[in-house]
Amino acid sequence: EAELPELSWTKKKETTTTQRMTPQEAAKALAMFLGNFQFESNSIVNGKPGKHTGESASEWVEEGKSMKCSILIMAGGEKTLMTELSEYDPKTGTIVITRDLPDGQKAKGRFVKWDFDKKEFTSELGFPGGVKGAYRYGIITIDDHGHDRVMGWRGTTTVVDPQGKVIYSEGLAGKKVDSVSVAERKLT
């Protein structure tokens, strides 16, 4: 069962301003999400509890500036595959996210808050139809001879409809692994 992370800000707090990242900070943030991960989630969809598992594989498009990620979610015998591009935008000083959804539409968003000391990151995505999602992750690392080595992450997701009603929420946990099946797929 996935544990909810203890983050320094709450799910309810709205982010009103976006922090600015330097190119070096963006490279460091993106690097924490590189690699292969397996994850599990406990969720609530329209008031009903559920679970899903999944995997993700991410790699650099341009080292330190952009990466692509393939995400496979498995729930109730169904598999959903999505791709995501995260890239640093020097004009806004943030990481911009474009997620290709299974129905061919796109969700767009950005990193809005981060704390490198605590290794906590918040991103927001806007979906078609005015639906919005907030994603908060705490990165789990160990000291590897004076350098942080990413072992996994814990996070929460909250998705609201245009009226602000929560339609999806989850607590999820992921661990870094050597390989995942989604990494073998050639996705664009």
HUUR-V16496 format. One record per residue. N is the residue number from 1. RES is the residue in one small letter. PHI is phi as a letter, one per 30 degrees, with the letter a starting at -180 (NA if undefined). Layout:
n: <N/N>
res: <RES/RES>
phi: <PHI/PHI>
//
This chain:
n: <1/2/3/4/5/6/7/8/9/10/11/12/13/14/15/16/17/18/19/20/21/22/23/24/25/26/27/28/29/30/31/32/33/34/35/36/37/38/39/40/41/42/43/44/45/46/47/48/49/50/51/52/53/54/55/56/57/58/59/60/61/62/63/64/65/66/67/68/69/70/71/72/73/74/75/76/77/78/79/80/81/82/83/84/85/86/87/88/89/90/91/92/93/94/95/96/97/98/99/100/101/102/103/104/105/106/107/108/109/110/111/112/113/114/115/116/117/118/119/120/121/122/123/124/125/126/127/128/129/130/131/132/133/134/135/136/137/138/139/140/141/142/143/144/145/146/147/148/149/150/151/152/153/154/155/156/157/158/159/160/161/162/163/164/165/166/167/168/169/170/171/172/173/174/175/176/177/178/179/180/181/182/183/184/185/186/187/188>
res: <e/a/e/l/p/e/l/s/w/t/k/k/k/e/t/t/t/t/q/r/m/t/p/q/e/a/a/k/a/l/a/m/f/l/g/n/f/q/f/e/s/n/s/i/v/n/g/k/p/g/k/h/t/g/e/s/a/s/e/w/v/e/e/g/k/s/m/k/c/s/i/l/i/m/a/g/g/e/k/t/l/m/t/e/l/s/e/y/d/p/k/t/g/t/i/v/i/t/r/d/l/p/d/g/q/k/a/k/g/r/f/v/k/w/d/f/d/k/k/e/f/t/s/e/l/g/f/p/g/g/v/k/g/a/y/r/y/g/i/i/t/i/d/d/h/g/h/d/r/v/m/g/w/r/g/t/t/t/v/v/d/p/q/g/k/v/i/y/s/e/g/l/a/g/k/k/v/d/s/v/s/v/a/e/r/k/l/t>
phi: <NA/d/d/d/d/c/c/d/b/c/d/d/d/d/d/c/b/c/d/c/c/d/e/d/d/d/d/d/d/d/d/d/c/d/j/c/b/c/b/b/b/c/b/b/c/h/i/c/d/a/b/a/b/a/a/b/b/b/b/d/c/b/e/i/b/a/b/c/b/c/b/c/c/b/b/h/i/c/c/b/c/b/b/b/c/c/b/d/c/d/d/c/i/b/c/c/c/b/c/d/d/e/d/j/d/b/c/b/a/a/d/c/a/a/b/d/d/c/h/c/b/b/b/b/b/c/c/e/i/i/d/b/b/c/b/b/b/c/d/c/b/b/d/c/h/i/b/d/c/d/c/l/a/b/a/b/b/b/c/b/d/e/d/j/d/d/c/a/b/a/c/b/b/b/b/d/b/d/a/b/d/d/d/d/d/c/c/c>
//
